[in-house]
Structures are given as C-alpha cells and as structure tokens.
Amino acid sequence: MSSKRNINVSPDLKAIGRRIREIRGFDLTQREFGKMLGIGQTQLSKYEKGLSAPTLELLLKLKSYSRRSLDWIITGGEDSGNLP
C-alpha cells in the first residue's frame, strides 16, 4: 500500500528577488541586465521585488551568468556553484 503525501512548497519570492538583485550587482541597471537575460526592465523589477516568480529559463540564465547554484538562487541554501 502506498501512501501519498501532499508537499506544499511555497518559494519565498522576495528572498529570490533579493538574490537576483545581488547577482545583478551595482554595475548594471535593470534595463541592461534585463536585456542580457532577454527580458524587459519592468519584468526584472517584478522579479527583484518578489511580485512575480522567475521562470525556469530565467533561473537557468541567472545560474549561467552568476555561476551560482540553482539551490542558492531559489532557497539561499548551500552554494556549490562557485566551486572550481
């Protein structure tokens, strides 16, 4: 007999937004960074403010750009993306 569990996982969009902002850094404007990611400034602003959940495609672009792990971007957890 198998038991099914309902796992309710709600990402903290504001925390993800803070990490996206950290990845962007101070050298790039939202417009410049959005262009690099293939999105508009308005959409990037929504992600950074935690008003919208980033797509998987965007998360993968952020991972590639920043060399941070998806785990770190999404949860703030262990970041093995910076290992050689």
PDB file of N, CA, C and O in Angstrom:
ATOM      1  N   MET A   1       0.827  -1.172   0.000  1.00  0.00           N
ATOM      2  CA  MET A   1       0.000   0.000   0.000  1.00  0.00           C
ATOM      3  C   MET A   1       0.880   1.247   0.000  1.00  0.00           C
ATOM      4  O   MET A   1       1.788   1.372   0.821  1.00  0.00           O
ATOM      5  N   SER A   2       0.614   2.145  -0.902  1.00  0.00           N
ATOM      6  CA  SER A   2       1.433   3.353  -0.957  1.00  0.00           C
ATOM      7  C   SER A   2       0.700   4.505  -0.286  1.00  0.00           C
ATOM      8  O   SER A   2      -0.519   4.645  -0.386  1.00  0.00           O
ATOM      9  N   SER A   3       1.477   5.314   0.394  1.00  0.00           N
ATOM     10  CA  SER A   3       0.870   6.491   1.000  1.00  0.00           C
ATOM     11  C   SER A   3       1.353   7.716   0.232  1.00  0.00           C
ATOM     12  O   SER A   3       2.534   7.858  -0.085  1.00  0.00           O
ATOM     13  N   LYS A   4       0.419   8.575  -0.047  1.00  0.00           N
ATOM     14  CA  LYS A   4       0.763   9.802  -0.776  1.00  0.00           C
ATOM     15  C   LYS A   4       0.795  10.951   0.211  1.00  0.00           C
ATOM     16  O   LYS A   4      -0.066  11.088   1.079  1.00  0.00           O
ATOM     17  N   ARG A   5       1.805  11.760   0.048  1.00  0.00           N
ATOM     18  CA  ARG A   5       1.910  12.946   0.885  1.00  0.00           C
ATOM     19  C   ARG A   5       1.723  14.170   0.027  1.00  0.00           C
ATOM     20  O   ARG A   5       2.227  14.244  -1.094  1.00  0.00           O
ATOM     21  N   ASN A   6       1.013  15.109   0.548  1.00  0.00           N
ATOM     22  CA  ASN A   6       0.920  16.404  -0.110  1.00  0.00           C
ATOM     23  C   ASN A   6       2.026  17.280   0.436  1.00  0.00           C
ATOM     24  O   ASN A   6       2.065  17.596   1.626  1.00  0.00           O
ATOM     25  N   ILE A   7       2.904  17.659  -0.433  1.00  0.00           N
ATOM     26  CA  ILE A   7       4.004  18.521  -0.029  1.00  0.00           C
ATOM     27  C   ILE A   7       3.710  19.907  -0.583  1.00  0.00           C
ATOM     28  O   ILE A   7       3.644  20.108  -1.796  1.00  0.00           O
ATOM     29  N   ASN A   8       3.539  20.838   0.308  1.00  0.00           N
ATOM     30  CA  ASN A   8       3.234  22.200  -0.087  1.00  0.00           C
ATOM     31  C   ASN A   8       4.503  23.033   0.031  1.00  0.00           C
ATOM     32  O   ASN A   8       4.966  23.334   1.131  1.00  0.00           O
ATOM     33  N   VAL A   9       5.052  23.397  -1.111  1.00  0.00           N
ATOM     34  CA  VAL A   9       6.275  24.185  -1.129  1.00  0.00           C
ATOM     35  C   VAL A   9       5.956  25.534  -1.746  1.00  0.00           C
ATOM     36  O   VAL A   9       5.502  25.623  -2.886  1.00  0.00           O
ATOM     37  N   SER A  10       6.198  26.562  -0.986  1.00  0.00           N
ATOM     38  CA  SER A  10       5.967  27.920  -1.450  1.00  0.00           C
ATOM     39  C   SER A  10       7.284  28.670  -1.447  1.00  0.00           C
ATOM     40  O   SER A  10       7.851  28.917  -0.383  1.00  0.00           O
ATOM     41  N   PRO A  11       7.781  29.037  -2.623  1.00  0.00           N
ATOM     42  CA  PRO A  11       9.049  29.766  -2.635  1.00  0.00           C
ATOM     43  C   PRO A  11       8.882  31.165  -2.059  1.00  0.00           C
ATOM     44  O   PRO A  11       7.830  31.787  -2.203  1.00  0.00           O
ATOM     45  N   ASP A  12       9.918  31.645  -1.414  1.00  0.00           N
ATOM     46  CA  ASP A  12       9.931  32.999  -0.879  1.00  0.00           C
ATOM     47  C   ASP A  12      10.375  33.931  -2.004  1.00  0.00           C
ATOM     48  O   ASP A  12      11.570  34.129  -2.223  1.00  0.00           O
ATOM     49  N   LEU A  13       9.401  34.500  -2.713  1.00  0.00           N
ATOM     50  CA  LEU A  13       9.699  35.308  -3.894  1.00  0.00           C
ATOM     51  C   LEU A  13      10.511  36.558  -3.560  1.00  0.00           C
ATOM     52  O   LEU A  13      11.341  36.991  -4.359  1.00  0.00           O
ATOM     53  N   LYS A  14      10.276  37.137  -2.387  1.00  0.00           N
ATOM     54  CA  LYS A  14      11.056  38.319  -2.010  1.00  0.00           C
ATOM     55  C   LYS A  14      12.526  37.963  -1.811  1.00  0.00           C
ATOM     56  O   LYS A  14      13.413  38.725  -2.196  1.00  0.00           O
ATOM     57  N   ALA A  15      12.777  36.811  -1.211  1.00  0.00           N
ATOM     58  CA  ALA A  15      14.163  36.380  -0.994  1.00  0.00           C
ATOM     59  C   ALA A  15      14.832  36.052  -2.327  1.00  0.00           C
ATOM     60  O   ALA A  15      16.000  36.380  -2.536  1.00  0.00           O
ATOM     61  N   ILE A  16      14.092  35.406  -3.226  1.00  0.00           N
ATOM     62  CA  ILE A  16      14.637  35.124  -4.560  1.00  0.00           C
ATOM     63  C   ILE A  16      14.959  36.448  -5.254  1.00  0.00           C
ATOM     64  O   ILE A  16      16.001  36.586  -5.895  1.00  0.00           O
ATOM     65  N   GLY A  17      14.066  37.404  -5.119  1.00  0.00           N
ATOM     66  CA  GLY A  17      14.282  38.723  -5.718  1.00  0.00           C
ATOM     67  C   GLY A  17      15.530  39.395  -5.188  1.00  0.00           C
ATOM     68  O   GLY A  17      16.269  40.026  -5.944  1.00  0.00           O
ATOM     69  N   ARG A  18      15.773  39.266  -3.883  1.00  0.00           N
ATOM     70  CA  ARG A  18      16.992  39.855  -3.302  1.00  0.00           C
ATOM     71  C   ARG A  18      18.242  39.189  -3.880  1.00  0.00           C
ATOM     72  O   ARG A  18      19.247  39.853  -4.135  1.00  0.00           O
ATOM     73  N   ARG A  19      18.169  37.885  -4.080  1.00  0.00           N
ATOM     74  CA  ARG A  19      19.327  37.194  -4.647  1.00  0.00           C
ATOM     75  C   ARG A  19      19.527  37.558  -6.118  1.00  0.00           C
ATOM     76  O   ARG A  19      20.665  37.662  -6.577  1.00  0.00           O
ATOM     77  N   ILE A  20      18.434  37.753  -6.864  1.00  0.00           N
ATOM     78  CA  ILE A  20      18.560  38.214  -8.249  1.00  0.00           C
ATOM     79  C   ILE A  20      19.216  39.589  -8.264  1.00  0.00           C
ATOM     80  O   ILE A  20      20.087  39.859  -9.092  1.00  0.00           O
ATOM     81  N   ARG A  21      18.797  40.453  -7.349  1.00  0.00           N
ATOM     82  CA  ARG A  21      19.386  41.800  -7.253  1.00  0.00           C
ATOM     83  C   ARG A  21      20.872  41.693  -6.915  1.00  0.00           C
ATOM     84  O   ARG A  21      21.685  42.445  -7.451  1.00  0.00           O
ATOM     85  N   GLU A  22      21.224  40.774  -6.039  1.00  0.00           N
ATOM     86  CA  GLU A  22      22.627  40.571  -5.680  1.00  0.00           C
ATOM     87  C   GLU A  22      23.431  40.110  -6.899  1.00  0.00           C
ATOM     88  O   GLU A  22      24.560  40.553  -7.108  1.00  0.00           O
ATOM     89  N   ILE A  23      22.849  39.231  -7.690  1.00  0.00           N
ATOM     90  CA  ILE A  23      23.528  38.764  -8.905  1.00  0.00           C
ATOM     91  C   ILE A  23      23.742  39.929  -9.873  1.00  0.00           C
ATOM     92  O   ILE A  23      24.801  40.036 -10.490  1.00  0.00           O
ATOM     93  N   ARG A  24      22.748  40.793 -10.004  1.00  0.00           N
ATOM     94  CA  ARG A  24      22.864  41.938 -10.920  1.00  0.00           C
ATOM     95  C   ARG A  24      23.990  42.865 -10.501  1.00  0.00           C
ATOM     96  O   ARG A  24      24.685  43.434 -11.342  1.00  0.00           O
ATOM     97  N   GLY A  25      24.165  43.013  -9.201  1.00  0.00           N
ATOM     98  CA  GLY A  25      25.232  43.864  -8.697  1.00  0.00           C
ATOM     99  C   GLY A  25      24.941  45.343  -8.892  1.00  0.00           C
ATOM    100  O   GLY A  25      23.808  45.736  -9.171  1.00  0.00           O
ATOM    101  N   PHE A  26      25.973  46.153  -8.741  1.00  0.00           N
ATOM    102  CA  PHE A  26      25.808  47.598  -8.830  1.00  0.00           C
ATOM    103  C   PHE A  26      26.274  48.163 -10.162  1.00  0.00           C
ATOM    104  O   PHE A  26      26.086  49.351 -10.427  1.00  0.00           O
ATOM    105  N   ASP A  27      26.877  47.336 -11.000  1.00  0.00           N
ATOM    106  CA  ASP A  27      27.421  47.821 -12.261  1.00  0.00           C
ATOM    107  C   ASP A  27      26.396  47.874 -13.380  1.00  0.00           C
ATOM    108  O   ASP A  27      26.598  48.575 -14.371  1.00  0.00           O
ATOM    109  N   LEU A  28      25.294  47.138 -13.235  1.00  0.00           N
ATOM    110  CA  LEU A  28      24.298  47.067 -14.297  1.00  0.00           C
ATOM    111  C   LEU A  28      22.962  47.643 -13.834  1.00  0.00           C
ATOM    112  O   LEU A  28      22.540  47.433 -12.697  1.00  0.00           O
ATOM    113  N   THR A  29      22.306  48.370 -14.736  1.00  0.00           N
ATOM    114  CA  THR A  29      20.943  48.818 -14.458  1.00  0.00           C
ATOM    115  C   THR A  29      19.995  47.659 -14.719  1.00  0.00           C
ATOM    116  O   THR A  29      20.378  46.663 -15.333  1.00  0.00           O
ATOM    117  N   GLN A  30      18.770  47.788 -14.258  1.00  0.00           N
ATOM    118  CA  GLN A  30      17.775  46.756 -14.541  1.00  0.00           C
ATOM    119  C   GLN A  30      17.577  46.617 -16.051  1.00  0.00           C
ATOM    120  O   GLN A  30      17.413  45.508 -16.559  1.00  0.00           O
ATOM    121  N   ARG A  31      17.593  47.724 -16.751  1.00  0.00           N
ATOM    122  CA  ARG A  31      17.412  47.686 -18.204  1.00  0.00           C
ATOM    123  C   ARG A  31      18.535  46.894 -18.872  1.00  0.00           C
ATOM    124  O   ARG A  31      18.284  46.042 -19.725  1.00  0.00           O
ATOM    125  N   GLU A  32      19.775  47.184 -18.476  1.00  0.00           N
ATOM    126  CA  GLU A  32      20.934  46.492 -19.064  1.00  0.00           C
ATOM    127  C   GLU A  32      20.909  45.000 -18.734  1.00  0.00           C
ATOM    128  O   GLU A  32      21.125  44.158 -19.605  1.00  0.00           O
ATOM    129  N   PHE A  33      20.643  44.685 -17.470  1.00  0.00           N
ATOM    130  CA  PHE A  33      20.640  43.284 -17.048  1.00  0.00           C
ATOM    131  C   PHE A  33      19.479  42.534 -17.692  1.00  0.00           C
ATOM    132  O   PHE A  33      19.630  41.393 -18.130  1.00  0.00           O
ATOM    133  N   GLY A  34      18.323  43.184 -17.744  1.00  0.00           N
ATOM    134  CA  GLY A  34      17.166  42.573 -18.389  1.00  0.00           C
ATOM    135  C   GLY A  34      17.450  42.245 -19.847  1.00  0.00           C
ATOM    136  O   GLY A  34      17.072  41.180 -20.334  1.00  0.00           O
ATOM    137  N   LYS A  35      18.111  43.156 -20.538  1.00  0.00           N
ATOM    138  CA  LYS A  35      18.454  42.925 -21.939  1.00  0.00           C
ATOM    139  C   LYS A  35      19.370  41.710 -22.076  1.00  0.00           C
ATOM    140  O   LYS A  35      19.212  40.907 -22.996  1.00  0.00           O
ATOM    141  N   MET A  36      20.330  41.578 -21.156  1.00  0.00           N
ATOM    142  CA  MET A  36      21.231  40.428 -21.179  1.00  0.00           C
ATOM    143  C   MET A  36      20.467  39.121 -20.970  1.00  0.00           C
ATOM    144  O   MET A  36      20.821  38.086 -21.535  1.00  0.00           O
ATOM    145  N   LEU A  37      19.414  39.184 -20.151  1.00  0.00           N
ATOM    146  CA  LEU A  37      18.628  37.996 -19.820  1.00  0.00           C
ATOM    147  C   LEU A  37      17.485  37.752 -20.805  1.00  0.00           C
ATOM    148  O   LEU A  37      16.826  36.713 -20.755  1.00  0.00           O
ATOM    149  N   GLY A  38      17.255  38.708 -21.695  1.00  0.00           N
ATOM    150  CA  GLY A  38      16.176  38.563 -22.666  1.00  0.00           C
ATOM    151  C   GLY A  38      14.808  38.918 -22.133  1.00  0.00           C
ATOM    152  O   GLY A  38      13.793  38.434 -22.633  1.00  0.00           O
ATOM    153  N   ILE A  39      14.778  39.779 -21.100  1.00  0.00           N
ATOM    154  CA  ILE A  39      13.503  40.237 -20.539  1.00  0.00           C
ATOM    155  C   ILE A  39      13.547  41.762 -20.423  1.00  0.00           C
ATOM    156  O   ILE A  39      14.612  42.370 -20.525  1.00  0.00           O
ATOM    157  N   GLY A  40      12.400  42.359 -20.215  1.00  0.00           N
ATOM    158  CA  GLY A  40      12.325  43.806 -20.070  1.00  0.00           C
ATOM    159  C   GLY A  40      12.634  44.268 -18.651  1.00  0.00           C
ATOM    160  O   GLY A  40      12.629  43.478 -17.706  1.00  0.00           O
ATOM    161  N   GLN A  41      12.900  45.547 -18.525  1.00  0.00           N
ATOM    162  CA  GLN A  41      13.203  46.145 -17.231  1.00  0.00           C
ATOM    163  C   GLN A  41      12.032  45.979 -16.266  1.00  0.00           C
ATOM    164  O   GLN A  41      12.236  45.708 -15.082  1.00  0.00           O
ATOM    165  N   THR A  42      10.813  46.140 -16.764  1.00  0.00           N
ATOM    166  CA  THR A  42       9.629  46.027 -15.901  1.00  0.00           C
ATOM    167  C   THR A  42       9.510  44.627 -15.308  1.00  0.00           C
ATOM    168  O   THR A  42       9.217  44.469 -14.123  1.00  0.00           O
ATOM    169  N   GLN A  43       9.741  43.611 -16.143  1.00  0.00           N
ATOM    170  CA  GLN A  43       9.649  42.231 -15.647  1.00  0.00           C
ATOM    171  C   GLN A  43      10.745  41.952 -14.632  1.00  0.00           C
ATOM    172  O   GLN A  43      10.488  41.329 -13.602  1.00  0.00           O
ATOM    173  N   LEU A  44      11.975  42.408 -14.909  1.00  0.00           N
ATOM    174  CA  LEU A  44      13.076  42.217 -13.960  1.00  0.00           C
ATOM    175  C   LEU A  44      12.745  42.883 -12.633  1.00  0.00           C
ATOM    176  O   LEU A  44      13.017  42.322 -11.571  1.00  0.00           O
ATOM    177  N   SER A  45      12.162  44.069 -12.686  1.00  0.00           N
ATOM    178  CA  SER A  45      11.769  44.771 -11.471  1.00  0.00           C
ATOM    179  C   SER A  45      10.776  43.939 -10.664  1.00  0.00           C
ATOM    180  O   SER A  45      10.886  43.862  -9.441  1.00  0.00           O
ATOM    181  N   LYS A  46       9.811  43.318 -11.334  1.00  0.00           N
ATOM    182  CA  LYS A  46       8.825  42.468 -10.651  1.00  0.00           C
ATOM    183  C   LYS A  46       9.502  41.279  -9.976  1.00  0.00           C
ATOM    184  O   LYS A  46       9.137  40.903  -8.862  1.00  0.00           O
ATOM    185  N   TYR A  47      10.490  40.685 -10.653  1.00  0.00           N
ATOM    186  CA  TYR A  47      11.225  39.579 -10.051  1.00  0.00           C
ATOM    187  C   TYR A  47      11.998  40.059  -8.831  1.00  0.00           C
ATOM    188  O   TYR A  47      11.951  39.422  -7.778  1.00  0.00           O
ATOM    189  N   GLU A  48      12.708  41.174  -8.961  1.00  0.00           N
ATOM    190  CA  GLU A  48      13.533  41.670  -7.860  1.00  0.00           C
ATOM    191  C   GLU A  48      12.695  42.090  -6.656  1.00  0.00           C
ATOM    192  O   GLU A  48      13.160  41.995  -5.520  1.00  0.00           O
ATOM    193  N   LYS A  49      11.476  42.549  -6.886  1.00  0.00           N
ATOM    194  CA  LYS A  49      10.592  42.946  -5.785  1.00  0.00           C
ATOM    195  C   LYS A  49       9.815  41.768  -5.206  1.00  0.00           C
ATOM    196  O   LYS A  49       9.118  41.916  -4.202  1.00  0.00           O
ATOM    197  N   GLY A  50       9.933  40.601  -5.832  1.00  0.00           N
ATOM    198  CA  GLY A  50       9.206  39.433  -5.352  1.00  0.00           C
ATOM    199  C   GLY A  50       7.745  39.435  -5.729  1.00  0.00           C
ATOM    200  O   GLY A  50       6.937  38.766  -5.084  1.00  0.00           O
ATOM    201  N   LEU A  51       7.389  40.180  -6.769  1.00  0.00           N
ATOM    202  CA  LEU A  51       5.995  40.258  -7.207  1.00  0.00           C
ATOM    203  C   LEU A  51       5.650  39.185  -8.226  1.00  0.00           C
ATOM    204  O   LEU A  51       4.478  38.937  -8.508  1.00  0.00           O
ATOM    205  N   SER A  52       6.679  38.551  -8.776  1.00  0.00           N
ATOM    206  CA  SER A  52       6.482  37.551  -9.813  1.00  0.00           C
ATOM    207  C   SER A  52       7.537  36.463  -9.644  1.00  0.00           C
ATOM    208  O   SER A  52       8.671  36.738  -9.251  1.00  0.00           O
ATOM    209  N   ALA A  53       7.152  35.227  -9.944  1.00  0.00           N
ATOM    210  CA  ALA A  53       8.093  34.108  -9.842  1.00  0.00           C
ATOM    211  C   ALA A  53       8.884  33.992 -11.144  1.00  0.00           C
ATOM    212  O   ALA A  53       8.297  33.980 -12.225  1.00  0.00           O
ATOM    213  N   PRO A  54      10.209  33.907 -11.049  1.00  0.00           N
ATOM    214  CA  PRO A  54      11.007  33.763 -12.268  1.00  0.00           C
ATOM    215  C   PRO A  54      10.768  32.402 -12.921  1.00  0.00           C
ATOM    216  O   PRO A  54      10.525  31.402 -12.245  1.00  0.00           O
ATOM    217  N   THR A  55      10.843  32.392 -14.235  1.00  0.00           N
ATOM    218  CA  THR A  55      10.672  31.149 -14.982  1.00  0.00           C
ATOM    219  C   THR A  55      11.914  30.281 -14.818  1.00  0.00           C
ATOM    220  O   THR A  55      12.975  30.762 -14.419  1.00  0.00           O
ATOM    221  N   LEU A  56      11.767  29.005 -15.129  1.00  0.00           N
ATOM    222  CA  LEU A  56      12.917  28.104 -15.094  1.00  0.00           C
ATOM    223  C   LEU A  56      13.985  28.573 -16.077  1.00  0.00           C
ATOM    224  O   LEU A  56      15.177  28.526 -15.775  1.00  0.00           O
ATOM    225  N   GLU A  57      13.558  29.022 -17.246  1.00  0.00           N
ATOM    226  CA  GLU A  57      14.504  29.528 -18.253  1.00  0.00           C
ATOM    227  C   GLU A  57      15.328  30.683 -17.679  1.00  0.00           C
ATOM    228  O   GLU A  57      16.544  30.735 -17.866  1.00  0.00           O
ATOM    229  N   LEU A  58      14.670  31.598 -16.987  1.00  0.00           N
ATOM    230  CA  LEU A  58      15.392  32.726 -16.399  1.00  0.00           C
ATOM    231  C   LEU A  58      16.332  32.256 -15.288  1.00  0.00           C
ATOM    232  O   LEU A  58      17.466  32.726 -15.192  1.00  0.00           O
ATOM    233  N   LEU A  59      15.866  31.337 -14.457  1.00  0.00           N
ATOM    234  CA  LEU A  59      16.722  30.818 -13.388  1.00  0.00           C
ATOM    235  C   LEU A  59      17.985  30.180 -13.957  1.00  0.00           C
ATOM    236  O   LEU A  59      19.074  30.343 -13.405  1.00  0.00           O
ATOM    237  N   LEU A  60      17.835  29.455 -15.061  1.00  0.00           N
ATOM    238  CA  LEU A  60      18.999  28.832 -15.693  1.00  0.00           C
ATOM    239  C   LEU A  60      19.947  29.886 -16.267  1.00  0.00           C
ATOM    240  O   LEU A  60      21.165  29.716 -16.216  1.00  0.00           O
ATOM    241  N   LYS A  61      19.400  30.966 -16.810  1.00  0.00           N
ATOM    242  CA  LYS A  61      20.244  32.059 -17.315  1.00  0.00           C
ATOM    243  C   LYS A  61      20.987  32.732 -16.162  1.00  0.00           C
ATOM    244  O   LYS A  61      22.168  33.055 -16.287  1.00  0.00           O
ATOM    245  N   LEU A  62      20.296  32.942 -15.044  1.00  0.00           N
ATOM    246  CA  LEU A  62      20.934  33.546 -13.866  1.00  0.00           C
ATOM    247  C   LEU A  62      22.047  32.648 -13.344  1.00  0.00           C
ATOM    248  O   LEU A  62      23.114  33.127 -12.961  1.00  0.00           O
ATOM    249  N   LYS A  63      21.791  31.346 -13.330  1.00  0.00           N
ATOM    250  CA  LYS A  63      22.800  30.376 -12.887  1.00  0.00           C
ATOM    251  C   LYS A  63      24.036  30.468 -13.773  1.00  0.00           C
ATOM    252  O   LYS A  63      25.163  30.516 -13.282  1.00  0.00           O
ATOM    253  N   SER A  64      23.813  30.492 -15.065  1.00  0.00           N
ATOM    254  CA  SER A  64      24.919  30.551 -16.018  1.00  0.00           C
ATOM    255  C   SER A  64      25.687  31.864 -15.887  1.00  0.00           C
ATOM    256  O   SER A  64      26.918  31.872 -15.892  1.00  0.00           O
ATOM    257  N   TYR A  65      24.960  32.970 -15.772  1.00  0.00           N
ATOM    258  CA  TYR A  65      25.590  34.288 -15.676  1.00  0.00           C
ATOM    259  C   TYR A  65      26.409  34.429 -14.396  1.00  0.00           C
ATOM    260  O   TYR A  65      27.530  34.939 -14.413  1.00  0.00           O
ATOM    261  N   SER A  66      25.834  33.971 -13.294  1.00  0.00           N
ATOM    262  CA  SER A  66      26.432  34.227 -11.982  1.00  0.00           C
ATOM    263  C   SER A  66      27.363  33.122 -11.492  1.00  0.00           C
ATOM    264  O   SER A  66      28.175  33.331 -10.591  1.00  0.00           O
ATOM    265  N   ARG A  67      27.232  31.936 -12.106  1.00  0.00           N
ATOM    266  CA  ARG A  67      27.958  30.753 -11.642  1.00  0.00           C
ATOM    267  C   ARG A  67      27.564  30.387 -10.204  1.00  0.00           C
ATOM    268  O   ARG A  67      28.346  29.783  -9.471  1.00  0.00           O
ATOM    269  N   ARG A  68      26.344  30.761  -9.817  1.00  0.00           N
ATOM    270  CA  ARG A  68      25.775  30.360  -8.529  1.00  0.00           C
ATOM    271  C   ARG A  68      24.878  29.161  -8.791  1.00  0.00           C
ATOM    272  O   ARG A  68      24.431  28.953  -9.919  1.00  0.00           O
ATOM    273  N   SER A  69      24.614  28.377  -7.762  1.00  0.00           N
ATOM    274  CA  SER A  69      23.765  27.199  -7.943  1.00  0.00           C
ATOM    275  C   SER A  69      22.287  27.603  -7.970  1.00  0.00           C
ATOM    276  O   SER A  69      21.900  28.640  -7.432  1.00  0.00           O
ATOM    277  N   LEU A  70      21.478  26.759  -8.609  1.00  0.00           N
ATOM    278  CA  LEU A  70      20.032  26.988  -8.587  1.00  0.00           C
ATOM    279  C   LEU A  70      19.521  26.941  -7.160  1.00  0.00           C
ATOM    280  O   LEU A  70      18.627  27.701  -6.787  1.00  0.00           O
ATOM    281  N   ASP A  71      20.094  26.043  -6.358  1.00  0.00           N
ATOM    282  CA  ASP A  71      19.693  25.944  -4.958  1.00  0.00           C
ATOM    283  C   ASP A  71      19.888  27.280  -4.250  1.00  0.00           C
ATOM    284  O   ASP A  71      19.014  27.723  -3.505  1.00  0.00           O
ATOM    285  N   TRP A  72      21.016  27.914  -4.478  1.00  0.00           N
ATOM    286  CA  TRP A  72      21.276  29.205  -3.826  1.00  0.00           C
ATOM    287  C   TRP A  72      20.307  30.260  -4.325  1.00  0.00           C
ATOM    288  O   TRP A  72      19.763  31.025  -3.528  1.00  0.00           O
ATOM    289  N   ILE A  73      20.083  30.316  -5.635  1.00  0.00           N
ATOM    290  CA  ILE A  73      19.180  31.330  -6.196  1.00  0.00           C
ATOM    291  C   ILE A  73      17.774  31.161  -5.634  1.00  0.00           C
ATOM    292  O   ILE A  73      17.115  32.145  -5.298  1.00  0.00           O
ATOM    293  N   ILE A  74      17.313  29.913  -5.530  1.00  0.00           N
ATOM    294  CA  ILE A  74      15.933  29.663  -5.115  1.00  0.00           C
ATOM    295  C   ILE A  74      15.759  29.678  -3.603  1.00  0.00           C
ATOM    296  O   ILE A  74      14.796  30.253  -3.096  1.00  0.00           O
ATOM    297  N   THR A  75      16.688  29.049  -2.875  1.00  0.00           N
ATOM    298  CA  THR A  75      16.485  28.900  -1.430  1.00  0.00           C
ATOM    299  C   THR A  75      17.479  29.670  -0.569  1.00  0.00           C
ATOM    300  O   THR A  75      17.245  29.874   0.623  1.00  0.00           O
ATOM    301  N   GLY A  76      18.584  30.095  -1.167  1.00  0.00           N
ATOM    302  CA  GLY A  76      19.633  30.732  -0.371  1.00  0.00           C
ATOM    303  C   GLY A  76      20.504  29.710   0.323  1.00  0.00           C
ATOM    304  O   GLY A  76      21.385  30.057   1.110  1.00  0.00           O
ATOM    305  N   GLY A  77      20.249  28.433   0.022  1.00  0.00           N
ATOM    306  CA  GLY A  77      21.000  27.342   0.651  1.00  0.00           C
ATOM    307  C   GLY A  77      22.389  27.184   0.083  1.00  0.00           C
ATOM    308  O   GLY A  77      22.866  28.018  -0.687  1.00  0.00           O
ATOM    309  N   GLU A  78      23.020  26.119   0.468  1.00  0.00           N
ATOM    310  CA  GLU A  78      24.392  25.797   0.063  1.00  0.00           C
ATOM    311  C   GLU A  78      24.636  26.164  -1.387  1.00  0.00           C
ATOM    312  O   GLU A  78      23.853  25.813  -2.270  1.00  0.00           O
ATOM    313  N   ASP A  79      25.719  26.867  -1.623  1.00  0.00           N
ATOM    314  CA  ASP A  79      26.068  27.287  -2.977  1.00  0.00           C
ATOM    315  C   ASP A  79      27.307  26.564  -3.441  1.00  0.00           C
ATOM    316  O   ASP A  79      28.428  26.953  -3.112  1.00  0.00           O
ATOM    317  N   SER A  80      27.101  25.513  -4.206  1.00  0.00           N
ATOM    318  CA  SER A  80      28.252  24.768  -4.737  1.00  0.00           C
ATOM    319  C   SER A  80      28.601  25.256  -6.129  1.00  0.00           C
ATOM    320  O   SER A  80      29.509  24.723  -6.768  1.00  0.00           O
ATOM    321  N   GLY A  81      27.884  26.271  -6.605  1.00  0.00           N
ATOM    322  CA  GLY A  81      28.128  26.779  -7.950  1.00  0.00           C
ATOM    323  C   GLY A  81      29.443  27.496  -8.108  1.00  0.00           C
ATOM    324  O   GLY A  81      29.902  27.677  -9.236  1.00  0.00           O
ATOM    325  N   ASN A  82      30.069  27.912  -7.029  1.00  0.00           N
ATOM    326  CA  ASN A  82      31.324  28.645  -7.127  1.00  0.00           C
ATOM    327  C   ASN A  82      32.536  27.747  -7.025  1.00  0.00           C
ATOM    328  O   ASN A  82      33.665  28.238  -7.036  1.00  0.00           O
ATOM    329  N   LEU A  83      32.335  26.436  -6.927  1.00  0.00           N
ATOM    330  CA  LEU A  83      33.467  25.527  -6.834  1.00  0.00           C
ATOM    331  C   LEU A  83      34.147  25.397  -8.185  1.00  0.00           C
ATOM    332  O   LEU A  83      33.488  25.476  -9.222  1.00  0.00           O
ATOM    333  N   PRO A  84      35.458  25.199  -8.184  1.00  0.00           N
ATOM    334  CA  PRO A  84      36.167  25.074  -9.468  1.00  0.00           C
ATOM    335  C   PRO A  84      35.735  23.875 -10.259  1.00  0.00           C
ATOM    336  O   PRO A  84      36.243  23.643 -11.356  1.00  0.00           O
TER     337      PRO A  84
END
